[in-house]
């Protein structure tokens, strides 16, 4: 057997015997240690960064199915895996070089106990794929060919799925809960998009969707929840669940965004996305398991379990609030994947307003247009840029070849630069 295969097999067989040396303390709970063990397996170099369609991603899917079963879930109709192919002509396939790849959504089911409500579904999801060798989507310069392990993005969310399943399986709630570990999120929400187009359980009977993406780096007890404006009842419900957890909770927004809840919101469902915010290791080779806040992840996973149970036991319907998908001026569709390419290297430490740059890539549209390190981007076209997410959304709304005016603060003074956006990899 090849050495890589032996390494993967050893990881899968020994996951529960791991004994983390860092990221937990003597006071850490069993839940924190178990969560971190799962992250260590999923973010190990042997899995190669879990790029959709690779042996490493398939091994991660096998591991997650095994852990779902151990947590007390049943396989979905047709088995643990929902397979889908990436069309060669898809924008994501062209940009990421994954045309013809096969993705695997991992799906486990916890049947509800109530004879009536068990026919309704609460979906809990998290993507498990990442960037592989970093040729597409990486934010660290000159990192192509180096493994991007994605411990926080999103081994943390995938491990939380296992924890939530284990918690709920002890006393199943009224509604059926369907757990989905999605593939292909990084290449444009491919797995979740496929599921909503080919649901194993009717969307008309799906009550709500809860998504966990990047929940492993809790700082200052600050937990973000997007999608609170997708159901009229969500703000009060979140406050109620948080009355026990005592997070510094910030919730806002419609259901559109750069993670898998967006696919479900587009299908007309209330959604929530839990998130512990961006950091300096986002989409970089340095997003490794040693930097996970395991105790914080345990707190977030417990909060998510209470949230899902509250939704699954709630008798009254939710009042869905629809918001149109944002479309950039001059375009007819929103770009899938990562949109137009600028070539900046952001400073993840954050600024009061805008996105500070640590540098720009040589020969990139950013460099050619006059952007440079220490600039703070405050506007791209018609969009105000408050943070990196807003910047990424702005770029995704444009196409390669678009000419945009970018506002920056340089040495405290505002400058306006006209830049022609490029194509990633071009």
Secondary structure, DSSP 8 states (H G I E B T S, - for coil): --HHHHHHHHHHHHGGG---SSS--TT--HHHHHHHHHHHHHTSGGGTT--TTSHHHHHHHHHHHHHHHHHT-EEBTTBSEEEEE--TTSHHHHHHT-TT-EEEEEEEEE--SSTTGGGSEEEEEEE----BTSSSS--STT-TTS-B--IIIIIHHHHHHHHHHHHHHHT--SSEEEEEEES-STTTSHHHHHHHHS-SS-GGGEEEEEEE-S-S---TTEEEEE-GGGBTTHHHHHHHHHHHH--EEEEE--S-SSSTHHHHHHTT--EEEEE----TTTTSTT--GGG--HHHHHHHHHHHHHHHHHHHH--S---B--------TT-SS---TT-SB--EEE-TT--SSSEEEEEE-TTSHHHHHT--TT-EEEEETTEE--SHHHHHHHHHTS-TT-EEEEEEEETTEEEEEEEE-B-TT-
